[in-house]
Amino acid sequence: QLQLVESGGGLVQPGGSLRLSCAASGFTSDDYAIGWFRRVPGKEREGISCIRSSDGRTYYADSVKGRFTISRDNAKNTAYLQMNSLKPEDTAVYYCAAADRPLSSFNLCTPRTYDNWGQGTQVTVSS
């Protein structure tokens, strides 16, 4: 069973930075994907950044391009989301998710294609 453990959320001032971590274990496929998603009350869950293991292909939502960076440390089985220049509208619960199978580029960051989810971590951007 694939397990995901997130860490790194918290309170930060606008313009500040945070790094989220997602420790993953239990992959059975060599070609898998890990993604970061966020949910704001009253809104749909949003795929903000995802990465595919086979070729390192990444996806970024327009709202975070140029500010967020997804990366992975294969030796540690950990994925990271570096979030810079944070804005109040980035406030949300952030979830790490994984798909233990190949994903197409088209569906790389579509929430419904992920079936393993972390517990979520709150990120609050406020002065």
Secondary structure, 3 states (H helix, E strand, C coil): CCEEEEECCEEECCCCCEEEEEEEECCCCCCCEEEEEEECCCCCCEEEEEEECCCCCEEECCCCCCCEEEEEECCCCEEEEEECCCCHHHCEEEEEEEECCCCCCCCCCCHHHCCEECCCEEEEECC
